[in-house]
Amino acid sequence: MTRRLVAALLTAAALTTGLAACGTAPDAPTTTSGETAAAAPANTGERNDHDVMFLQMMVNHHEQGVQLAQIAAEKATSDQLKTLASAVVATQNDEITTMKSWLTSWGEADRAATDVNLHADHGGLPATTPEEIESLRGAAAADFDGTFLALFIGHQHNAVEMAKTESAEGVNADAKSLAKSIDESRTAQIQLMLQLSAASAA
């Protein structure tokens, strides 16, 4: 892998670092290490139900992405993949902090309920299953990188689709800006992961 591609991986993972309603949250929502709602900029602009739904669903999706990336940061055999995974953890944790801060300031639950029936009207709640996460955790070293790439490419594709929907249907300027950044950065990540996958298969 060239140094240029490694730098591109880091750039793609970090594109959203500057950025810092459907159902209710569970009784004991999970929190992200180092989260501080006060660190995120205020979001007082106009909003609609889709903005709320997008942020709530994206919090859930990001939390799963962090789980997957943390596993890869520890278990990947490729140094480039470890670097990307570590950058993803940092970026998505920052985004979680921002999104939860906005939701809390709006008086909304800071994540989506996990009951899939509550999300049927807007295409369901995109999620990687607990079984898939555990399977990745238990993957043999020789198979880990390929397994992670296949799973995480699909996971980030879901983020792109959610972001595109927010761009089309949301009204909150900050949420739409975050959606645009997620769309661009995750699309770049997917393209780069496809290159890594092709290189490992060659």
C-alpha positions, 0 to 999 in steps of 0.5 A: 500500500502506498503512502499516498493511499494511507494519507487518503485513508486518514483524510477520508476518515477525518472529513467529518471531524470539524462538525462536531422522530421515531420512538423513544430511547431505551431506559438506559441509553449507552454513552460514548467514552469522553462524551461532553454535550457542552463541547458541541456547538448549539443548534437552534435552527429550524427543524422537522421530524426527519431531522430528529429521526435522522440524528437519532438513527445515526447515533445508533448507527455510529455506535455500532460503527465504533464497535466494529472499528474498535475491533478492527483497530485491535485485530486487523493484520493490515497496518493501514486498516488499523489506522483507518479503524482508529481514525473512524473511532475518533471521528464517529465518537465526535459526531455522536457527541454533537448529535446527542447534544443537538437532540438533548437541546431539542428535548428529544431522546438522544438515540432511536428506539431499537424496536424495528416496528417503530421504523417501518414507515421510513424503511427500517432502522439500518443496523449491523446485527449483534451476531455479525459483530460477535462473528467479527470479534471471533474471526480468525486472524487470517480471515479478519481483514476481509471479513471486516472490510465486507461488513464495514463497507455495507455498514458505511453504505447504510450511513450514506443512504441515511445521509442522502435521505436527510439531505433531501427531506431535512430542513435543519441547516446544521443537520443537513451539513452533517449529513453532507459531510457523512455522505462525502466521507463515508463514500470516500471510505467505501472507495478506499476500503474497496481498494484495500479489499481488492489488494488483499484478494490479489 
